[in-house]
Amino acid sequence: MIVPAKGSGGLIFMLIFVAIMLAYVPATRWFFLFSIPIGVVIALILSYWHKRKPIEEKENKKPLGL
């Protein structure tokens, strides 16, 4: 099954797909219920970490060592 996922059409398709899975497959409800808060907590931790220790870009004038 090939689904074109360009633009907002792909987002709408995935939202409908997730809604159908949550409605008809009971196991996905528990997975969704626990995975969303865990993902939010991890995102907050990473956001805090990168605010405290920003990534420093190192400019390499000779990337091949020539």
C-alpha positions, 0 to 999 in steps of 0.5 A: 500500500503506497500512501502519498504523504506530501503536504498536509494530506499526509498529516491528515492521513496519519491523524485519521489512522491513529484515531482509527487505531485508538478506536478499534485496537485496545492495546494501542490505547495503553501504548498511546496513553503512556508513550505521550507523557514519556515523550514530553518528559524526554523532550523537556529534559533535552530542551533544558539540557541544550539550554544549559549546554548549547552545541558549539559548532567547530569550524573546520577550515581543512575538512580533508586535512589537505 
